[in-house]
Amino acid sequence: MVDFNLIQIPEVITEQEAKDLIYFHKTHKHLCSGDNNAQYDGRKIQLENIRTQWIREIVRRLEYMIISEVAQYGSKVFPEQSEIMCQPIGSEITPHTDVYDNVVPKSEWAAVLYLNGSGTDYKGGNLRFTPCEMIPMGFEYVPQAREIVVFQGMEFEHSVTKVYHGDRYTLPMWFTTDFKDIRPEFPNP
């Protein structure tokens, strides 16, 4: 049994960096990737498709911060995937764990940087953890702008409540325990 850990780190980026990342997503829709899951289709720009150096530097800085935080819980992890994502009004993400179909799960930790905040820039869009043995009442996190949360996404079922006003922008990241799954350093050609 794994303990439930939700690491919260406030103000990991500046207000201007958050605005610039949102603007990048809004002005680079052509980089949004398709997905088999309609919850994500056309809403995310994977880091592999971003050549803009200042964005890659922000992500790298955050990855080092998260790796350091997670190490305090005895886990050695490597960056696996990062993306800039928009959840428009009316969207939600159904309960899931961060496990890929037909693949041995290795994405032990997940992190979400909230580029804008619930209650100010949008309404709804909370991170919800399903009740289980370690969190019998479940848990709901209300996103704060520029705050990152880190949790064991492979162990605890989680979802995102429906966004019912405004658009929710995030920078989700996943971390693997298998160094062979490290995300490539350089963007796709």
N, C-alpha and C positions, 0 to 999 in steps of 0.2 A: 504494500500500500504506500502511495506517495502522498506526502503532505501537500496541502494546497498553499501555494505561495503566489501572491500578487505583489510584484515589485512596482512601486510608483515612483517615477523620477520627474519632478516638475521642471518646466522651463528649460528643456534640453536644446531648444533652438530659439532664435530671436523671433520677435513678432514679424519683422521684415522677411526673414527666411521662410516663415510659414506662409506669408502672403505670396512670396515669389514661387513657392512650390505649388500652391493652389493655382496661381496664374499660369504656370508651366502646364499643368494638367488641362486647364481650360483651353489653352492655345495650341496644344499638341495632341488633339484627339486622334490624329492619324497614327499615333504610336500606340494607341490602345489595342490590346491583344484580345483575340477571341478566346472563348472558354466553352467547354462542354456544358458547364453549369450556368444557367441563365442569370443566376445571382451575381455573377462576375463578368459576364460577357460584355466586352466593349467598355468596361468601367475602370480597367487597370492598365497602367503603363509599367511594364517590368523594367527593372534597372538595366537588364541586358540590352534594352532598346534605347537607353538614354546615353547620349554621348556628351552631354553638357557637364563639364568638369565640376562646377561648383555644387551640383546636385550629388554627383558621385562622392565628393569630399564630405558633404554632410552625412550621407549614408555611411561612409567608412567610419567617420567619427562616432556615430551612434552605435555601429556594430562593435567597435572596441569598448565602448561604455557598457553595452549589454553583456558582452563576453566577460568582462570584469565582474559585473554584478552577479551573473549566473555562477561564476566560479566560486563565489562565497557559499553556494548551496551544493558544492561538490561535483558540479557538472563541467565537463570540458566540451565546449561547443564551437562550431564554425559557422560562418554565414552561409546560408543555403539559397535564400530567395528574398528579394525586397522589391517593392513596387509602390507607386503612388496610385491611390484609388479614390474614386468618387462614388458615394452612394447617394443617388438623387432622391428627391422626395418620393415617398411611396415604396421605397425599396427596404428590404430587410435581408438578413442572412439567417437561415434556419439552423437549428442545433446540429452541431457536428464536432468531431475531433479532427485534429490536423494529421490525418492519415490518408495516404494515396491508395487508390484501388490497386490490388495485385502487386503492391510493393511493400517490402519489409519496412515498417515505420522507423524513421530515424529523426524526424523533425521534433525533437524533444521539447524545445522551448519556442515560444512565439512572442513577438513584441508588436505593439501598435502605438505609433506616434500619432496623436490627434493634432491635425493642422488647424482645425477650428473647433469651437467648443459647443457642447450641447447646452441649450438654453439661451445662448447668445447668438450664434450663427445658424443654428438649426435646432429642431426639437425632435426628441426621440433619439434613435441611434445609439442606445446604451449597450454596453457589453454585458451580457447576461450569462452567468454560469448556472447550469442545470443542477438541481439538488442531487447529491450523491452521498456516499458514506462520509467523506471528508468534509463536505459542506451541505449538511442535511437540509438547511433552509434555502440553499442556493445563494447566489450573490449577484448583485447588479452594480456595475460601476458606471457612474455618470461622467462622460468624457470632459476633460478640461483641456482647453487649447494649449498646445505646445508641451503637453505632458505625455510621457511614454509609460505604458504599462507592459510588464513582462510576466509571462505565466507559462505553465506547462500545458500547451495546447493539445498535445498528444494524449495527455492523461485525463483532462477534464473537458467534458462536453460544454460547448459555449455557443452563443448566438449573438446576433445584433438585432435589437428591437427595431420596429419599423420607423423610418424617418418620416415625420409627418409635416415638417415645415423646413424649407431650405435644403441645402446639399451638405452632406457630411464628407469631409476630406481627411484621409488618413495615409500614413506611410507604414503599412504592415511589413513585418520581417519574420523570417523563420530561420531557426538555427538547428543544425544537424550535429549528431554525435559522430558521424562518419566523415572523416576528412576527404574521402573520395567524392563526396557530394558538395564540396565547397563551390559556391557560385564563382564563375570565371571573373577575373579582375577586369578584363577589358570588355567593352560593349561589342555586340554583334556588328559585323561589317555592314 
